[in-house]
Amino acid sequence: MIPTLDPKQFEGHGDGFGVSDQSTVAELNKALSAGYASDPASQSNGGALRVESLDATLKIVSFMEKNIVLYNDIPKTKAYNTVEEYNLLSSYGGRGGFFIQEGGLPRTEDSKYQRKAAFVKFMGTTREITHPMLLVRPAHGNVVALETKNGAKWMLQRMEESLFKGNSSIISESFDGLDRQHALGVADASTAGDGRPAVSEEHVVDLRGDVMSEAVFSEVARILMDNYMYPTHCYLPHSAHDDFNKAFFSKGRYGIPVSSADAMVGFVADKVKTPGGVVQLRPDVFLRVDETAPVAADNAFAPTAPASVVVSVQAKSTSRGFKAGEYGTYAYEVTAISRSGESAATAGSASAVVTSTNAEAKLVITRGSVSGNDLTQGYRVYRTRLEDGVGGKKYLVAEVASAGATTTVLDGNETLPGAGVAYIGQMDESVLALRELSPMLKFPLATVASSIRWMQLYYNTPILFRPRGWVKIKNIGRLKQPVLG
């Protein structure tokens, strides 16, 4: 029989040191307590009977579908071959010959056509679940469906990043993203048609640390209209969008909220009106700023880190060259990249000390040993900011293809460390489209163990038909943040 404990037995105990007999205290010690243990093997007494309470809602700490911006916006059309060919009409005829004499014969004009091609690339992920996992009662629903959804999200993340930064000259299996196709396209005189100029340099606007403003949007609209295009979308980092809002909000005068119902302040611009039309602002988390090198290789299949990075300074040759006001000491580190991932960083042998006009830093990178069958395909170069000194963080400034056993990189401060980049242009399928040979699909694999495996595949390539329909904004700076404390 379990004795009943009467609370009245403990009345009058004053400061907590009671006078109960030993048997009563022993019964209290036997009372079951729930405790806080989370390891089933370590639970005892009442904790062993406590049913775990696991929230049925899976908490996602990675990105969600709404973070995928460019992929959702880009028009998608059908591809019918692994090589997608298309024709461009670049000109309706030459200049002159419009006016004729009375009764004369107008000059014959020929339209100019070009045949171009884009190559469909192949993407995928393999997912696996053990057979026992299919038999247990999962916390968040069908595990196959859950892992299929996770695989699709992983592929969408890779797609979003590659739509901006894909570069087949470095990773040959990749398609060329918006940045690469734009750079190649605006440097090609044939893409101008009868627009201006023949070879464009104004399609890349360098802010050199300034923030985006209404004047930038107006100038970009002018550039696009000079090339028969109109701005409709702007893809920019969240930091650039935030600074644009802060700068614009301070220019206005606003009423003070007078009641709790009206207590909402702030300013968020989602559109900008320009001479070329209304531009939709589309901040994208995958347009990263302040990218730093990984502490270690991001996976076991990543290439080996560079064996050495020798840093020196020389007179400007082919780079922009450091200018007055940019002189100082800079530290570098370099990682190796391939289609399988990114290695740990190798620090430069010395700091680059820039003291004269039009100097450039020279990095000679020696390739590391081959990791398995995965040879280094390129390098990422990271550099300190001038204001942070050589002991500061190093931020991504360049991605280059590997040239073999040694690769030379010239840095003339073309890209400011930690700065942002944005793209403004006309978004429709006559300018930019994603050609899909196959929609995202699930492909089961043979069962060779007590688990099920499947591939999730996607075959496509983006095509920028009219490179001069887009303008790149580079080296976007940040507003000064107040110092706390």
BATI-741023 format. One line per 10 residues: number of its first residue (from 1); for each residue x, y, z of C-alpha. Coordinates in nm, 2 decimals, m for minus. Example, Ala and Ser with C-alpha at 12.3 -4.5 7.8 and 13.67 -1.06 7.14 Angstrom:
// BATI-741023
1	1.23:m0.45:0.78 ~ 1.37:m0.11:0.71
//
This chain:
// BATI-741023
1	0.00:0.00:0.00 ~ 0.13:0.34:m0.10 ~ 0.12:0.58:0.20 ~ m0.07:0.91:0.16 ~ 0.13:1.22:0.21 ~ m0.06:1.49:0.40 ~ 0.06:1.85:0.31 ~ m0.04:1.95:0.67 ~ 0.25:1.75:0.80 ~ 0.48:2.01:0.66
11	0.31:2.32:0.81 ~ 0.51:2.54:1.04 ~ 0.85:2.43:0.91 ~ 0.95:2.80:0.89 ~ 1.27:2.85:0.70 ~ 1.23:2.51:0.52 ~ 1.43:2.29:0.76 ~ 1.15:2.07:0.89 ~ 1.11:1.83:1.17 ~ 0.94:1.55:0.99
21	1.04:1.20:1.08 ~ 1.28:1.00:0.86 ~ 1.02:0.77:0.71 ~ 0.82:1.07:0.57 ~ 1.13:1.22:0.41 ~ 1.21:0.88:0.25 ~ 0.86:0.86:0.10 ~ 0.92:1.21:m0.05 ~ 1.25:1.10:m0.21 ~ 1.06:0.81:m0.38
31	0.82:1.05:m0.56 ~ 0.87:1.03:m0.94 ~ 1.00:1.34:m1.11 ~ 0.98:1.41:m1.48 ~ 1.33:1.57:m1.52 ~ 1.48:1.72:m1.83 ~ 1.69:1.44:m1.97 ~ 1.67:1.41:m2.36 ~ 1.89:1.10:m2.40 ~ 1.66:0.79:m2.37
41	1.95:0.58:m2.23 ~ 2.01:0.82:m1.95 ~ 1.65:0.86:m1.83 ~ 1.53:0.70:m1.50 ~ 1.25:0.73:m1.26 ~ 0.97:0.94:m1.39 ~ 1.18:1.05:m1.69 ~ 1.16:0.69:m1.83 ~ 0.78:0.72:m1.84 ~ 0.78:1.07:m1.99
51	0.65:1.07:m2.35 ~ 0.87:1.29:m2.57 ~ 0.69:1.59:m2.73 ~ 0.82:1.64:m3.08 ~ 0.67:1.93:m3.27 ~ 0.50:1.78:m3.58 ~ 0.60:2.08:m3.79 ~ 0.95:2.05:m3.94 ~ 1.15:2.38:m3.88 ~ 1.34:2.48:m4.19
61	1.66:2.67:m4.13 ~ 1.77:2.67:m4.49 ~ 1.61:2.87:m4.77 ~ 1.25:2.84:m4.88 ~ 1.08:2.85:m5.22 ~ 1.01:3.23:m5.19 ~ 1.39:3.29:m5.18 ~ 1.41:3.16:m5.54 ~ 1.36:3.47:m5.75 ~ 1.53:3.47:m6.09
71	1.44:3.11:m6.16 ~ 1.07:3.19:m6.09 ~ 1.07:3.50:m6.31 ~ 1.26:3.37:m6.61 ~ 1.04:3.26:m6.90 ~ 1.07:2.89:m6.97 ~ 1.04:2.74:m7.32 ~ 1.09:2.40:m7.46 ~ 1.42:2.27:m7.59 ~ 1.42:2.00:m7.86
81	1.78:1.90:m7.87 ~ 2.10:1.91:m7.66 ~ 2.22:2.18:m7.90 ~ 1.97:2.46:m7.92 ~ 2.03:2.68:m8.23 ~ 1.86:3.01:m8.28 ~ 1.87:3.29:m8.53 ~ 1.92:3.66:m8.46 ~ 1.81:3.94:m8.68 ~ 2.07:4.21:m8.60
91	1.99:4.47:m8.87 ~ 1.72:4.55:m9.12 ~ 1.98:4.69:m9.36 ~ 2.28:4.94:m9.38 ~ 2.27:5.31:m9.32 ~ 2.21:5.55:m9.60 ~ 2.03:5.49:m9.93 ~ 1.70:5.61:m9.79 ~ 1.65:5.91:m10.01 ~ 1.64:5.87:m10.39
101	1.59:6.10:m10.69 ~ 1.26:6.14:m10.85 ~ 1.19:5.83:m11.06 ~ 1.50:5.66:m10.93 ~ 1.55:5.30:m10.81 ~ 1.60:5.26:m10.43 ~ 1.91:5.08:m10.33 ~ 1.88:4.71:m10.24 ~ 1.91:4.64:m9.87 ~ 1.98:4.31:m9.71
111	1.88:4.22:m9.35 ~ 2.16:4.07:m9.14 ~ 2.10:3.74:m8.97 ~ 2.32:3.53:m8.73 ~ 2.30:3.17:m8.63 ~ 2.40:3.10:m8.27 ~ 2.39:2.79:m8.05 ~ 2.36:2.71:m7.68 ~ 2.43:2.37:m7.52 ~ 2.18:2.20:m7.28
121	2.35:2.10:m6.96 ~ 2.26:1.83:m6.71 ~ 2.20:1.86:m6.34 ~ 2.09:1.62:m6.07 ~ 2.11:1.48:m5.72 ~ 2.09:1.12:m5.58 ~ 1.88:1.06:m5.27 ~ 1.87:0.74:m5.06 ~ 1.65:0.60:m4.78 ~ 1.71:0.27:m4.60
131	1.43:0.01:m4.60 ~ 1.39:0.02:m4.21 ~ 1.33:0.39:m4.24 ~ 1.03:0.31:m4.46 ~ 0.88:0.09:m4.18 ~ 0.91:0.33:m3.88 ~ 0.66:0.59:m3.80 ~ 0.82:0.92:m3.91 ~ 0.77:1.25:m3.74 ~ 0.70:1.46:m4.05
141	0.51:1.24:m4.29 ~ 0.63:1.02:m4.57 ~ 1.01:1.02:m4.57 ~ 1.03:0.95:m4.95 ~ 0.81:1.25:m5.03 ~ 1.00:1.47:m4.78 ~ 1.34:1.38:m4.92 ~ 1.22:1.42:m5.28 ~ 1.10:1.77:m5.19 ~ 1.44:1.84:m5.02
151	1.62:1.72:m5.33 ~ 1.41:1.95:m5.55 ~ 1.49:2.25:m5.32 ~ 1.86:2.17:m5.33 ~ 1.85:2.17:m5.71 ~ 1.66:2.50:m5.71 ~ 1.92:2.66:m5.49 ~ 2.20:2.54:m5.73 ~ 1.99:2.66:m6.03 ~ 1.94:3.01:m5.88
161	2.31:3.05:m5.81 ~ 2.41:2.92:m6.16 ~ 2.16:3.14:m6.34 ~ 2.36:3.43:m6.22 ~ 2.72:3.30:m6.19 ~ 2.74:2.98:m6.41 ~ 3.07:2.99:m6.62 ~ 3.15:2.71:m6.86 ~ 3.50:2.84:m6.91 ~ 3.58:2.73:m6.55
171	3.34:2.44:m6.49 ~ 3.29:2.29:m6.83 ~ 2.98:2.09:m6.72 ~ 2.81:2.42:m6.63 ~ 2.60:2.64:m6.85 ~ 2.69:3.01:m6.88 ~ 2.48:3.22:m6.65 ~ 2.35:3.58:m6.69 ~ 2.68:3.74:m6.59 ~ 2.90:3.54:m6.83
181	2.66:3.56:m7.13 ~ 2.62:3.93:m7.07 ~ 3.00:3.99:m7.06 ~ 3.05:3.80:m7.38 ~ 2.75:3.95:m7.56 ~ 2.81:4.32:m7.50 ~ 3.18:4.28:m7.61 ~ 3.06:4.14:m7.94 ~ 3.01:4.41:m8.20 ~ 2.75:4.21:m8.39
191	2.51:4.22:m8.09 ~ 2.46:4.60:m8.14 ~ 2.28:4.57:m8.47 ~ 2.23:4.93:m8.58 ~ 2.23:5.05:m8.22 ~ 2.51:5.22:m8.04 ~ 2.79:5.18:m7.97 ~ 2.95:4.92:m8.19 ~ 3.13:4.76:m7.89 ~ 2.97:4.86:m7.57
201	3.15:4.95:m7.25 ~ 2.86:5.13:m7.09 ~ 2.66:4.81:m7.02 ~ 2.87:4.77:m6.71 ~ 2.82:5.05:m6.46 ~ 3.09:5.07:m6.19 ~ 2.97:5.24:m5.87 ~ 3.31:5.21:m5.70 ~ 3.16:5.18:m5.36 ~ 2.86:5.41:m5.40
211	2.51:5.29:m5.32 ~ 2.23:5.25:m5.57 ~ 2.02:5.56:m5.63 ~ 1.75:5.69:m5.85 ~ 2.02:5.84:m6.08 ~ 2.16:5.49:m6.14 ~ 1.82:5.36:m6.25 ~ 1.77:5.66:m6.48 ~ 2.11:5.61:m6.64 ~ 2.06:5.24:m6.69
221	1.72:5.31:m6.85 ~ 1.89:5.55:m7.09 ~ 2.15:5.29:m7.19 ~ 1.88:5.03:m7.26 ~ 1.66:5.26:m7.46 ~ 1.96:5.36:m7.67 ~ 1.97:4.99:m7.76 ~ 1.60:4.96:m7.83 ~ 1.53:4.79:m7.49 ~ 1.34:4.88:m7.18
231	1.41:4.80:m6.81 ~ 1.15:4.58:m6.64 ~ 1.33:4.40:m6.36 ~ 1.63:4.46:m6.13 ~ 1.79:4.17:m5.94 ~ 2.00:4.31:m5.65 ~ 2.14:4.20:m5.31 ~ 1.93:4.25:m5.01 ~ 2.19:4.49:m4.87 ~ 2.17:4.71:m5.18
241	1.79:4.71:m5.16 ~ 1.81:4.80:m4.79 ~ 2.05:5.09:m4.85 ~ 1.84:5.22:m5.14 ~ 1.54:5.23:m4.91 ~ 1.73:5.40:m4.62 ~ 1.87:5.67:m4.85 ~ 1.54:5.74:m5.01 ~ 1.34:5.74:m4.68 ~ 1.56:6.01:m4.54
251	1.47:6.25:m4.83 ~ 1.10:6.26:m4.75 ~ 0.87:6.41:m4.48 ~ 0.62:6.18:m4.33 ~ 0.33:6.21:m4.08 ~ 0.37:6.09:m3.73 ~ 0.14:5.80:m3.62 ~ m0.12:5.93:m3.38 ~ m0.27:5.60:m3.26 ~ m0.17:5.24:m3.19
261	m0.36:5.14:m3.51 ~ m0.14:5.38:m3.71 ~ 0.19:5.29:m3.55 ~ 0.37:5.16:m3.86 ~ 0.67:5.34:m4.00 ~ 0.93:5.27:m4.26 ~ 0.97:5.28:m4.63 ~ 1.02:4.98:m4.87 ~ 1.04:5.05:m5.25 ~ 0.95:4.76:m5.47
271	0.94:4.95:m5.79 ~ 1.13:5.24:m5.95 ~ 0.99:5.46:m6.22 ~ 1.24:5.55:m6.49 ~ 1.23:5.72:m6.83 ~ 1.21:5.37:m6.98 ~ 0.93:5.25:m6.76 ~ 0.87:5.09:m6.42 ~ 1.14:4.86:m6.29 ~ 1.04:4.58:m6.05
281	1.29:4.55:m5.77 ~ 1.37:4.18:m5.70 ~ 1.61:4.14:m5.41 ~ 1.78:3.80:m5.42 ~ 1.96:3.63:m5.13 ~ 2.18:3.44:m5.37 ~ 2.34:3.75:m5.50 ~ 2.59:3.73:m5.21 ~ 2.81:4.01:m5.08 ~ 3.10:3.96:m4.84
291	3.17:3.61:m4.96 ~ 3.46:3.46:m4.76 ~ 3.66:3.14:m4.82 ~ 3.56:2.82:m4.64 ~ 3.76:2.71:m4.34 ~ 3.78:2.36:m4.48 ~ 3.68:2.18:m4.80 ~ 3.30:2.18:m4.83 ~ 3.29:1.80:m4.90 ~ 3.52:1.50:m4.94
301	3.52:1.52:m5.32 ~ 3.64:1.88:m5.34 ~ 3.97:1.94:m5.51 ~ 4.30:1.97:m5.32 ~ 4.39:2.32:m5.20 ~ 4.65:2.51:m5.41 ~ 5.01:2.40:m5.32 ~ 5.13:2.76:m5.31 ~ 5.03:3.12:m5.40 ~ 5.31:3.36:m5.47
311	5.22:3.72:m5.45 ~ 5.41:4.01:m5.61 ~ 5.34:4.37:m5.74 ~ 5.42:4.49:m6.09 ~ 5.34:4.76:m6.34 ~ 5.00:4.74:m6.49 ~ 4.97:4.52:m6.80 ~ 4.62:4.40:m6.89 ~ 4.43:4.47:m6.57 ~ 4.26:4.80:m6.47
321	4.55:4.88:m6.23 ~ 4.52:5.03:m5.88 ~ 4.46:5.40:m5.88 ~ 4.56:5.68:m5.65 ~ 4.36:5.65:m5.33 ~ 4.38:5.27:m5.35 ~ 4.74:5.24:m5.26 ~ 4.81:5.02:m4.96 ~ 4.89:4.67:m4.85 ~ 4.66:4.38:m4.94
331	4.66:4.01:m4.83 ~ 4.53:3.73:m5.05 ~ 4.42:3.37:m5.02 ~ 4.31:3.13:m5.29 ~ 4.08:2.82:m5.31 ~ 4.06:2.55:m5.58 ~ 3.72:2.47:m5.73 ~ 3.57:2.20:m5.95 ~ 3.23:2.07:m6.03 ~ 3.25:1.88:m5.70
341	3.31:2.17:m5.47 ~ 3.56:2.42:m5.32 ~ 3.88:2.34:m5.13 ~ 4.02:2.50:m4.82 ~ 4.22:2.82:m4.87 ~ 4.59:2.86:m4.93 ~ 4.73:3.20:m4.80 ~ 4.94:3.41:m5.03 ~ 5.32:3.39:m4.97 ~ 5.33:3.76:m4.90
351	5.12:4.07:m4.90 ~ 5.08:4.29:m5.21 ~ 5.22:4.64:m5.13 ~ 5.09:4.88:m5.39 ~ 5.26:5.22:m5.38 ~ 5.26:5.36:m5.73 ~ 5.01:5.45:m6.00 ~ 4.87:5.18:m6.23 ~ 5.03:4.89:m6.05 ~ 4.87:4.55:m6.03
361	4.91:4.25:m5.80 ~ 5.03:3.93:m5.96 ~ 4.94:3.59:m5.81 ~ 5.11:3.27:m5.94 ~ 4.90:2.98:m5.82 ~ 5.06:2.63:m5.81 ~ 4.80:2.35:m5.84 ~ 4.76:2.10:m5.56 ~ 4.78:1.72:m5.61 ~ 4.49:1.55:m5.79
371	4.22:1.44:m5.55 ~ 4.08:1.11:m5.68 ~ 3.98:1.17:m6.04 ~ 3.87:1.52:m5.98 ~ 4.13:1.77:m6.11 ~ 4.11:2.14:m6.02 ~ 3.91:2.33:m6.28 ~ 3.95:2.68:m6.15 ~ 4.03:2.91:m5.85 ~ 3.86:3.16:m5.63
381	4.07:3.46:m5.52 ~ 4.00:3.64:m5.19 ~ 4.15:3.97:m5.08 ~ 4.14:4.21:m4.79 ~ 3.98:4.55:m4.79 ~ 4.22:4.85:m4.78 ~ 4.05:5.00:m4.47 ~ 4.07:4.67:m4.28 ~ 4.44:4.61:m4.33 ~ 4.62:4.28:m4.40
391	4.48:4.13:m4.08 ~ 4.12:4.18:m4.20 ~ 3.88:3.93:m4.36 ~ 3.94:3.83:m4.72 ~ 3.65:3.86:m4.96 ~ 3.59:3.71:m5.30 ~ 3.72:3.93:m5.59 ~ 3.77:3.69:m5.88 ~ 3.70:3.34:m6.02 ~ 3.94:3.22:m6.29
401	3.99:2.90:m6.49 ~ 4.29:2.68:m6.41 ~ 4.57:2.70:m6.67 ~ 4.73:2.38:m6.57 ~ 5.02:2.32:m6.32 ~ 5.05:2.70:m6.26 ~ 4.80:2.98:m6.32 ~ 4.87:3.35:m6.32 ~ 4.60:3.59:m6.19 ~ 4.64:3.97:m6.23
411	4.44:4.19:m5.99 ~ 4.41:4.56:m6.07 ~ 4.12:4.62:m5.82 ~ 3.85:4.57:m6.08 ~ 3.63:4.42:m5.81 ~ 3.61:4.57:m5.47 ~ 3.62:4.32:m5.19 ~ 3.28:4.27:m5.03 ~ 3.09:4.49:m5.28 ~ 2.76:4.39:m5.44
421	2.64:4.34:m5.80 ~ 2.30:4.39:m5.96 ~ 2.14:4.33:m6.30 ~ 1.88:4.55:m6.46 ~ 1.71:4.46:m6.79 ~ 1.41:4.36:m6.99 ~ 1.26:4.03:m6.88 ~ 1.07:3.85:m7.16 ~ 1.13:3.54:m7.37 ~ 1.26:3.74:m7.67
431	1.55:3.87:m7.45 ~ 1.61:3.60:m7.19 ~ 1.47:3.25:m7.15 ~ 1.54:2.91:m7.00 ~ 1.53:2.63:m7.25 ~ 1.42:2.30:m7.09 ~ 1.49:1.97:m7.26 ~ 1.32:1.80:m6.97 ~ 1.13:1.93:m6.67 ~ 1.27:1.83:m6.32
441	1.21:1.45:m6.30 ~ 1.26:1.16:m6.06 ~ 1.44:0.86:m6.19 ~ 1.45:0.54:m5.98 ~ 1.77:0.34:m5.94 ~ 1.82:m0.03:m5.92 ~ 1.79:m0.19:m5.57 ~ 2.14:m0.33:m5.48 ~ 2.11:m0.30:m5.10 ~ 1.84:m0.28:m4.84
451	1.76:0.08:m4.93 ~ 1.59:0.27:m5.21 ~ 1.77:0.52:m5.43 ~ 1.66:0.76:m5.69 ~ 1.80:1.04:m5.90 ~ 1.64:1.38:m5.95 ~ 1.74:1.52:m6.29 ~ 1.70:1.85:m6.48 ~ 1.82:1.93:m6.83 ~ 1.82:2.29:m6.94
461	2.02:2.60:m7.04 ~ 1.95:2.97:m7.01 ~ 1.99:3.18:m7.33 ~ 2.04:3.56:m7.33 ~ 1.93:3.64:m7.68 ~ 1.99:4.01:m7.65 ~ 2.28:4.08:m7.42 ~ 2.24:4.46:m7.47 ~ 1.89:4.42:m7.31 ~ 2.07:4.40:m6.97
471	2.31:4.62:m6.77 ~ 2.53:4.50:m6.49 ~ 2.59:4.73:m6.19 ~ 2.91:4.63:m6.01 ~ 3.10:4.74:m5.69 ~ 2.78:4.85:m5.51 ~ 2.89:4.98:m5.17 ~ 2.71:5.01:m4.83 ~ 2.58:5.30:m4.63 ~ 2.78:5.38:m4.32
481	2.64:5.20:m4.02 ~ 2.63:5.38:m3.68 ~ 2.88:5.26:m3.42 ~ 2.72:5.11:m3.11 ~ 2.87:5.15:m2.77
//
